[in-house]
Amino acid sequence: GATAVLVPEEKIDFERDEKFLCYRNLETVLERCGGIIPAESYNMVFEYEALSDNLERLFFIFNEAHPKGYKARSMSMSDVVEVIDPVNGSKFFFCDKIGFKEVSFDASKAKGGPH
């Protein structure tokens, strides 16, 4: 059977977006931020328990079939998704212009994230 994975989603907070990173691709974000994704500019907006870690499926869910209680904007470029698999651990993925790229991300710096 499918393993449930926890999927916290982080979005850039417009009020803390001093470098105009929201809706930008990964190359631009890294270029403007010295090669790192500035987790302190993000808010953790939702946690979702998924039956799969298929990122394209998660993109569909957060754009077309919002889970109950989801009040944030649809998933967009510059969003970061953390996939927490009970077997393989935690990985972060940046929603890029085309698809997702695995990235380093310090969730402890995101507002509302684990501290």
HELIX and SHEET records of a PDB file:
HELIX    1   1 PHE A   14  ARG A   16  5                                   3    
HELIX    2   2 LEU A   26  ARG A   32  1                                   7    
HELIX    3   3 ALA A   39  SER A   41  5                                   3    
HELIX    4   4 LEU A   55  GLU A   64  1                                  10    
HELIX    5   5 ALA A  107  LYS A  109  5                                   3    
SHEET    1   A 5 TYR A  42  ALA A  50  0                                        
SHEET    2   A 5 VAL A   5  ILE A  12 -1                                        
SHEET    3   A 5 VAL A  80  ASP A  85 -1                                        
SHEET    4   A 5 GLY A  89  CYS A  95 -1                                        
SHEET    5   A 5 PHE A 100  VAL A 103 -1                                        
END                                                                             
